[in-house]
């Protein structure tokens, strides 16, 4: 079996070969989940979960400080310009859905041919 490695590709420390960051498992650890249950739930091996638990223990202050920043950023939400873009995208998506719904009701497959 390959050794379990924690790497950082710019998203924070994560389990090599996955997209699971150490922050993903913090809540499970805090809620008292054991390694085998977390492994089963997340599709990992118990050894991988144990490696993340060990990494967190060895870097506790740094991990908790960074996690606090992440949670604060989430709590702030998106800046107004991003929310405006999201609203515009949502409106475009709703208009497209409505157009497709009307086409289906009319039996039009969008290519000028009836179904």
SVG drawing of the C-alpha trace seen along z (x, -y; Angstrom):
<svg xmlns="http://www.w3.org/2000/svg" viewBox="-48 -45 53 47">
<polyline fill="none" stroke="black" stroke-width="0.4" points="0.0,0.0 1.3,-3.5 2.1,-5.8 -0.5,-8.4 0.6,-11.9 -0.8,-15.3 0.0,-17.9 -0.9,-21.5 -1.8,-22.4 -3.0,-25.8 -6.3,-25.0 -4.8,-24.2 -3.5,-20.8 -5.3,-17.9 -5.0,-14.2 -2.8,-13.3 -4.8,-11.7 -8.1,-13.3 -9.7,-16.7 -10.4,-16.3 -8.8,-19.0 -8.0,-18.5 -10.7,-21.2 -13.3,-18.9 -12.8,-16.4 -12.6,-18.9 -16.3,-18.9 -16.4,-15.1 -13.5,-15.0 -15.2,-17.7 -18.4,-15.8 -16.7,-12.7 -16.8,-10.5 -14.3,-7.6 -11.8,-7.1 -13.6,-4.0 -16.9,-5.8 -15.4,-8.8 -13.5,-6.6 -16.7,-4.7 -18.7,-7.9 -16.0,-9.8 -14.8,-6.8 -11.3,-6.8 -9.3,-4.2 -9.0,-4.4 -5.3,-5.0 -6.0,-8.1 -8.3,-9.5 -5.8,-8.7 -3.1,-10.6 -5.4,-13.7 -6.1,-13.4 -2.4,-13.3 -1.7,-16.2 -4.3,-18.3 -2.8,-17.4 0.7,-18.3 -0.4,-21.6 -3.4,-22.4 -2.9,-26.2 -2.2,-26.8 -5.2,-24.6 -7.6,-26.1 -6.6,-29.7 -7.0,-29.0 -10.3,-27.2 -11.5,-30.3 -10.6,-32.5 -12.5,-30.1 -15.6,-30.2 -15.5,-34.0 -15.3,-34.3 -18.2,-32.0 -20.2,-33.9 -19.5,-37.2 -21.0,-35.8 -20.2,-37.1 -19.4,-40.7 -22.2,-42.7 -20.6,-42.5 -20.5,-38.7 -24.1,-38.6 -25.2,-40.9 -23.5,-38.5 -25.1,-35.5 -28.6,-37.2 -28.0,-37.9 -26.9,-34.3 -29.9,-33.0 -32.3,-35.2 -30.7,-33.9 -31.0,-30.3 -34.7,-30.8 -35.4,-32.4 -33.7,-29.5 -35.7,-27.0 -38.9,-28.8 -38.0,-28.8 -37.3,-25.1 -40.5,-24.4 -42.5,-26.3 -40.7,-24.4 -41.6,-21.1 -45.2,-22.2 -45.3,-23.1 -43.6,-19.9 -40.6,-21.8 -37.2,-20.1 -35.3,-23.4 -34.2,-22.5 -37.3,-23.6 -38.6,-20.0 -41.6,-18.6 -41.1,-15.5"/>
</svg>
